[in-house]
Amino acid sequence: MRSGLVMTIPAAALFAVLTACGTSGNTPSVAQQAPAAAPAQQQQAPAQGGKKTEEPLSGELKQKAEAAALAQYPGTVVKSEHDAEKPGMYAVEVKQANGKSVEVYIDQSFTVSGTKDESKDAGGDTDGDG
């Protein structure tokens, strides 16, 4: 009888410890699970100086956004990224043959929705006419 009691106490103690840690069996608690990936807009955190960082585009998304930008603004792609200033939009910077750089804003259906002259820092947004 004593040996049965000895086996019961460690099992009960283990159960109490696991319960206190938020686990039971093989199922991890919410606190122990890896956090789910957030959408790109929510992952962007202000960098030093308060400016948001922009996540680079990749894969098929990058190819489609760059193709849409280059179709209307031929040149060389400098960079393509999720736009921090316009959440939900993609920004593709294109250096044109005339030496000017233009940031082309692409919506999620890969339609050009506007541009920004990157050749001058104080430049404002345009309606897509260049």
N, C-alpha and C positions, 0 to 999 in steps of 0.2 A: 504494500500500500504506500509505503514511503517513497518508493521509486516512481510510482505514478504521480505523486504530488510534485516530486522534483521536476518531472518532465512537463507538468502543467504550468508551473510557475514561469519557467523561461519562455514558453510559448505565449503566455498571457503578457509577460513583460515585453516581449518582442511586438506583440499586437499593440500594446499601449504606446510603445515608442513609435511604431509606424503610423498609428492613428494621430499622434501628436505632431508628427512631421507632415501630415496631410496625405499619406499614402495608405492604400490598402491593397495588398496583393501586387499585381503587375501594373496597375493603372496609376500613372503619375498624376499628381495634383495639378491644378491650374497654375500654381506658382512654379512648378517644376517643368512645365511644358515650354518648348521653345516659342518665342513670340511669333505670331503670324506676320508675314511680310505685308507691310503697308503699301498703299499706292505710292507711286513716285512723288506725287505732290505732297504727301504727308511726310515722306522721308526727308525732304529738303529741310535742312536746318540752317539758320543763319551762320555764315562763316565769320571770320574775324572782320570787324568793321561793320557788322550788321547786314552785309550783303548775302543773299541766299545763294547757296551753291546749286548748280544746275547739273543734273545727272545726264551723262552722255547717252545718246541713242545707240542701240546695237541691233544686230541681226536684221531680220526682215523689216522691222520698223524703221531702222536707220536707212536701209536701201530705198524704201518707198518715200520717206520724207525727203531724202536728198534728191531722188528722181523728180519729185514734184517741184522742188525749188529750182533745180537746174533746167527744167522744161520751160520755165518762164524767165529765169535769170541765169543764162549760160555763164560758165566760168569754172572755178575750182572750189570745191568744198573745203572750208577752213575748219569748221566744226559743226556738229549737229547734236542737239540736246533737248531735254524737256525744259520748257521755258519757265523760269521762276517768276518772271514779271506777269506772265499770262498763263496761269495754271490751266492744264488740260490742252495746251498748245505745244507744238514742237517748234524749235528755232534752228534754222540752218543758215550758217554764215557762209556766203559765197563771195570769193574774190573774182571780180569780173575782169575781162581783157583790158579795160581802160584803167585798171589799177584800183578802182573803188571797191569797197567791201559793202555788201548789203546783207542784213539779217532778214531772212524770209520766214514769216510766221505761217505754219502749216497747221490746219485743224486735224481732228482725229479721223476725218474722211479723206485726208491727204489733199485738201484743197488749199491753195494759197489764200490767206485771208488778209495779208498786209505785209509791210516791210519796214525796216528801219535802216537809215543810212549809217553804216558803221564807220565810214571814212571820217566822220566828224563826231566827237563824243557828245556834243550838245544837240545832236540831231534828234528829231522827234519821229514818232510813228507816222506812216503814211497809209493811204487806203489800198496799197498794192500797186500803185502806178510807178513805183521805183523810187 
